[in-house]
Amino acid sequence: MQDEEGPPPLLLGRFAQLVRARDLEYIVRERDGRRELFIELPKALEEDGGATATGASCIFDETLTVRGEPCLVPGLSQPVE
């Protein structure tokens, strides 16, 4: 899934849960020669404008891709049974 503009993004997908986007935080750090991405996803509540958080048991929906490849993992992009 590469086009003439370069390689696909490292991580691309939609959240499966409603989050407070203005409070979303992330950090990339290096540990043991590897880069790690940490994302804090504060869930949206009813008092955040009337939206009710979904009952999704995963963070992303099935659109999640890593380096252009589909990434279907229970708890990450598929519901946990």
QUILIN-V555221 format. One record per backbone hydrogen bond with DSSP energy under -1.0 kcal/mol. NH is the residue of the N-H (numbers start at 1). CO is the residue of the C=O. Records with the same first field share a line. If there is no record, write none. Layout:
NH=CO + CO
This chain:
3=6
6=3
12=65
16=59
20=42
21=19
23=20
24=21
25=40
27=38
29=36
31=34
34=31
36=29
38=27
40=25
44=18
48=45
50=46
60=76
61=14
64=61
65=12
66=69
67=10
69=66
71=64
75=78
76=73
77=73
78=73
